[in-house]
Amino acid sequence: MQDTGHILFDAHGCGSTRRQILDEQIKTGERSFREVSEEMWGSLNVPFEDGFEVMHQTLEIDPDFQAFHNFCIENKIPFNVISAGLKPILRKVLDKFLGEEESGHIEIVANDAMITEDGSEWKPVWRHDTELGHDKALSVQEARAEAHLKAEDGTIPLIVFIGDGVSDLPAAREADVLFARRGLRLEEYCVEHKIAYIPFDTFADIQREVVKIMEEDERKTKGLGKPARFNPRANLWRRVSSQQAVPLLVASTPTKEEKMFLWPNAFSEFTPKGERIAETAAA
């Protein structure tokens, strides 16, 4: 429910005042997200374990997240975290709040990091050579293409994307089903641009909707009922691991971090495809 990077920057780095100035530079387009992020991460001077302690004390997890993740495990639905943050931090958080065994089921799609033992240097290792550092849309496209190539029957995986901030839009528009946390910037953007989505308050809401999608998909595969509303060639029941394909990508980066991505050119060429995602979006 909070931004891991911001917690670290405020406690052990540039501080909240400087961070807010840097946030504004990204929003106005003065500097890229990647450039500003490198300054923020570079401002840290704390060993990794000590830095995690402040996150452990501050972070809160969605109250229904663990139940939803267990539901995905039980139904063999690959579940992945896609983030603009740093993979070592995200893995540590998941291990702590879920336990290492359960956390091990989650593939993390994020940037790597180089962190010295004494914590005097933190350097992101960017996933993509772009101004974003990690282009979430590209990651989803890569995952879908890889899964499609490995599927002997030509199945296209169903992408369910869960997000809350404006920066989720590059990846969200690649999804077959889009969930936006109610009352936050991603939902506002969807409403403003008439992008189909399903609102949610907690992961319990998402689980109810995913169950409906699963039931509809099962009827489709049995030749019963109407054609699927989301992705006619997708099969949610593909029995594959998240190392082989990524049918379900989950964006979990919090709202504050997502807002940092926004600058004038970010969505200048965006063409909404929401009208063909789902006819039940408004809810």
Buried (B, 14 or more C-beta within 10 A) or exposed (E): BBBBBBBBBBBBBBEEEBBEEBBEBBBEEEBBBBBBBBBBBBBBBBBBEEBBEBBEEBBEBBEBBBEBBBBBBEEEBBBBBBBBBBBBBBBBBBBBBBEEEBBEBBBBBBBEBEBEEEBEEBBBEBBBEEBBBBBBBBBBBBBBEBBBEEBEEEBBBBBBBBBBBBBBBBBBBBBBBBBBBBEBBBBEBBEEEEBBBBBBEBBBBBBEBBEEBBEBBBEBEEEEEEEBBBBEEBBBBBEBEBEBBBBBBBBBBBBBBBBBBBBEEBBEEEEBEBEEBBEEBEE
